[in-house]
Amino acid sequence: MVVERAGGAADLARRGVEVRLVDRADSPFQGSRGDGLQPRTLEVFDDLGVIDAVLAAGRELPVMRAYFAGIFAGERRMAEPVEPTPDVPYPNAWVLGQSDTEAILRARLAELGVRVEFGTALVDVTQDDTGVTVTLHRDGTPETVRASYLVGADGGASAVRKRLGIAFDGSTDNSIKMLLGDVRADTLDHDYGYWFAAAADQPMTGFALSPLPGARRFQFAAPLADDRSPDLATLQDLADRHGPEAGLLLSDLSWITLWRPNIRLARRFRDGRVFLAGDAAHVHPPTGGQGLNTGVQDAYNLGWKLAAALGGHPAPLDTYEPERRTVAAGILGLSTELLDKLVDGDEDAMRRGPETRQLGITYRSPTDHGPLVAGDRAPDALLHDEAGRPLRLFDLFRGPHATLLRFAPATGAPDAELSARAASGRAGYAHSGIRTVDIRRVDTPTNGSADTDRPACTTLVDTDGHAFTAYAAVPGNHVLIRPDGHLAHRW
Ligand SMILES: Cc1cc2nc3c(=O)[nH]c(=O)nc-3n(C[C@H](O)[C@H](O)[C@H](O)COP(=O)(O)OP(=O)(O)OC[C@H]3O[C@@H](n4cnc5c(N)ncnc54)[C@H](O)[C@@H]3O)c2cc1C
């Protein structure tokens, strides 16, 4: 098994899958790039066991101080902060530089016994009915690897995608350029973000500075109208021309790039035993902070399916492309719309709506209707165990298994676990194991089915009715949840 990025590799490793993660780069990427983590990604990180580290290292979205023609014009927010609710524990985007997020995922991967093999490039791939043969180069020395599957998460210029001849449909627009980099601006209060422009309806005239957690750095973002080189002198010139009246000194540039809209979607996400994930499958504008998040969720969708296939259940793999390509196409539409607003000088260009949080992503069939159906995100809920200790459903979902929720199961009811096992066997999660959770209403005495003969069964009391509400459940309902936190079946 060869996989190319840390989150997906960690998901595979915790399932006991033998995995290699190779990266052509000699060392980890250093730069803030994808610094906006969306709520759904935070939920994935909760499941992967890295949420505490991500929350400790990051910060909330900053309040932006707007200056027009050098004069302070007031404070704005990209999105109003939302209070957590029992079903949505992480409702707001979280800021963490991409290199910091990657370091946390690499550390988790190392705990699971896998190290990223830097300086190791994939140069060729062929496949047959039983596996994939990959040629790697390290220090000019070739190595041939035989693997069951390959995931090409090798970025927008993906060698894997090119070797497979998969079209990357979309466009590159050379008329728009954006300069992005990480700098210090020590005269500014680092608790705030800044937006400097000629006027509110001319966002393409100035630049923005977003504070990065951890150090006194800001991510600098500016549209560039000419062919100047991406360096500190160019950033300083933009700051001198569009910055605050009091002046602004930039220093200590640690990463810079010149970005051009390159908005593309791979025509296929799969060829036989080879899969594409992340920017290899879809490249987005940075507007809306969607690219990294979408890639993380590709890998999360794929991990349990690869494990199932290796366990003898290849059917779930067939759902990877239809599920994730549909999602990626929708998200590309969203981030492109936000870029267009910026270019058009829309007053709302910096506002971010709930659709950017990715909590509404669903794999439901278009013919399915109802508040919560197969394919939808499985909500969290705060309950209590029978000793009165608080417990979240996400605490019970955490790990590689599927989960069966039984809402107020009646004594002597036909064994739902058997039905769930049959359904999950067909769908391929039997390999991941199923954890059974009985959810009892607070006014219903225990029915004795809290099974001493089933040690895997946990009984929870729905003290405030959060679980019944979030799942639109009535007594006797059952909900089977996939290992990646989406509903598989309900009955
Ligand atoms: C300025 C900027 C701001 C952004 N802001 C956000 C944001 O706020 N939120 C968000 O979600 N996204 C954002 N993004 C997008 C995000 O950075 C990307 O979507 C993300 O980096 C994609 O991750 P990836 O692993 O798929 O690809 P990459 O990060 O491109 O990584 C690909 C890896 O594959 C390796 N590789 C390439 N070829 C080979 C080979 N032949 N063999 C072995 N290894 C190879 C590379 O060395 C690299 O390490 C932003 C992007 C930019 C440029």
The ligand as an SDF file (V2000), in Angstrom:
LIG
                    3D

 53 58  0  0  0  0  0  0  0  0999 V2000
   -2.2550   30.4610   -0.7410 C   0  0  0  0  0  0  0  0  0  0  0  0
   -3.1260   29.3030   -0.4940 C   0  0  0  0  0  0  0  0  0  0  0  0
   -4.0810   29.3840    0.5170 C   0  0  0  0  0  0  0  0  0  0  0  0
   -4.9000   28.2950    0.7580 C   0  0  0  0  0  0  0  0  0  0  0  0
   -5.8280   28.3760    1.7660 N   0  0  0  0  0  0  0  0  0  0  0  0
   -6.5800   27.2870    2.0590 C   0  0  0  0  0  0  0  0  0  0  0  0
   -7.4640   27.2750    3.1960 C   0  0  0  0  0  0  0  0  0  0  0  0
   -7.5840   28.2490    3.9480 O   0  0  0  0  0  0  0  0  0  0  0  0
   -8.1690   26.1480    3.4510 N   0  0  0  0  0  0  0  0  0  0  0  0
   -8.0450   25.0570    2.6400 C   0  0  0  0  0  0  0  0  0  0  0  0
   -8.7510   24.0750    2.8870 O   0  0  0  0  0  0  0  0  0  0  0  0
   -7.2000   25.0320    1.5870 N   0  0  0  0  0  0  0  0  0  0  0  0
   -6.4570   26.1040    1.2810 C   0  0  0  0  0  0  0  0  0  0  0  0
   -5.5620   26.0480    0.2570 N   0  0  0  0  0  0  0  0  0  0  0  0
   -5.4320   24.8140   -0.5300 C   0  0  0  0  0  0  0  0  0  0  0  0
   -4.5240   23.7860    0.1420 C   0  0  0  0  0  0  0  0  0  0  0  0
   -3.2690   24.3360    0.4300 O   0  0  0  0  0  0  0  0  0  0  0  0
   -4.3860   22.5860   -0.7840 C   0  0  0  0  0  0  0  0  0  0  0  0
   -5.6710   22.1650   -1.1500 O   0  0  0  0  0  0  0  0  0  0  0  0
   -3.6510   21.4520   -0.0850 C   0  0  0  0  0  0  0  0  0  0  0  0
   -2.3010   21.7600    0.1380 O   0  0  0  0  0  0  0  0  0  0  0  0
   -3.7010   20.1980   -0.9450 C   0  0  0  0  0  0  0  0  0  0  0  0
   -3.0500   19.1620   -0.2690 O   0  0  0  0  0  0  0  0  0  0  0  0
   -2.5190   17.9200   -1.0770 P   0  0  0  0  0  0  0  0  0  0  0  0
   -1.8430   17.0580   -0.0700 O   0  0  0  0  0  0  0  0  0  0  0  0
   -3.6070   17.3370   -1.8990 O   0  0  0  0  0  0  0  0  0  0  0  0
   -1.4720   18.5090   -2.1220 O   0  0  0  0  0  0  0  0  0  0  0  0
   -0.0940   19.3090   -1.8330 P   0  0  0  0  0  0  0  0  0  0  0  0
   -0.1910   20.1270   -0.5940 O   0  0  0  0  0  0  0  0  0  0  0  0
    0.2360   19.9620   -3.1110 O   0  0  0  0  0  0  0  0  0  0  0  0
    0.9210   18.1470   -1.5240 O   0  0  0  0  0  0  0  0  0  0  0  0
    1.3330   17.2360   -2.5200 C   0  0  0  0  0  0  0  0  0  0  0  0
    2.5540   16.4950   -1.9940 C   0  0  0  0  0  0  0  0  0  0  0  0
    2.8980   15.5020   -2.9400 O   0  0  0  0  0  0  0  0  0  0  0  0
    4.3040   15.5270   -3.1120 C   0  0  0  0  0  0  0  0  0  0  0  0
    4.5830   15.0180   -4.4750 N   0  0  0  0  0  0  0  0  0  0  0  0
    4.3400   15.6300   -5.6480 C   0  0  0  0  0  0  0  0  0  0  0  0
    4.7320   14.8410   -6.6670 N   0  0  0  0  0  0  0  0  0  0  0  0
    5.2150   13.7150   -6.1100 C   0  0  0  0  0  0  0  0  0  0  0  0
    5.7710   12.5240   -6.6440 C   0  0  0  0  0  0  0  0  0  0  0  0
    5.9190   12.3280   -7.9650 N   0  0  0  0  0  0  0  0  0  0  0  0
    6.2040   11.5660   -5.7970 N   0  0  0  0  0  0  0  0  0  0  0  0
    6.0690   11.7400   -4.4310 C   0  0  0  0  0  0  0  0  0  0  0  0
    5.5610   12.8630   -3.8800 N   0  0  0  0  0  0  0  0  0  0  0  0
    5.1310   13.8220   -4.7200 C   0  0  0  0  0  0  0  0  0  0  0  0
    4.7090   16.9680   -2.9160 C   0  0  0  0  0  0  0  0  0  0  0  0
    6.0820   17.0730   -2.5430 O   0  0  0  0  0  0  0  0  0  0  0  0
    3.7730   17.3940   -1.8020 C   0  0  0  0  0  0  0  0  0  0  0  0
    4.3270   17.1530   -0.5300 O   0  0  0  0  0  0  0  0  0  0  0  0
   -4.7600   27.1260   -0.0320 C   0  0  0  0  0  0  0  0  0  0  0  0
   -3.7990   27.0670   -1.0480 C   0  0  0  0  0  0  0  0  0  0  0  0
   -2.9940   28.1420   -1.2770 C   0  0  0  0  0  0  0  0  0  0  0  0
   -1.9540   28.0720   -2.3750 C   0  0  0  0  0  0  0  0  0  0  0  0
  1  2  1  0
  2  3  1  0
  2 52  2  0
  3  4  2  0
  4  5  1  0
  4 50  1  0
  5  6  2  0
  6  7  1  0
  6 13  1  0
  7  8  2  0
  7  9  1  0
  9 10  1  0
 10 11  2  0
 10 12  1  0
 12 13  2  0
 13 14  1  0
 14 15  1  0
 14 50  1  0
 15 16  1  0
 16 17  1  0
 16 18  1  0
 18 19  1  0
 18 20  1  0
 20 21  1  0
 20 22  1  0
 22 23  1  0
 23 24  1  0
 24 25  2  0
 24 26  1  0
 24 27  1  0
 27 28  1  0
 28 29  2  0
 28 30  1  0
 28 31  1  0
 31 32  1  0
 32 33  1  0
 33 34  1  0
 33 48  1  0
 34 35  1  0
 35 36  1  0
 35 46  1  0
 36 37  1  0
 36 45  1  0
 37 38  2  0
 38 39  1  0
 39 40  1  0
 39 45  2  0
 40 41  1  0
 40 42  2  0
 42 43  1  0
 43 44  2  0
 44 45  1  0
 46 47  1  0
 46 48  1  0
 48 49  1  0
 50 51  2  0
 51 52  1  0
 52 53  1  0
M  END
$$$$
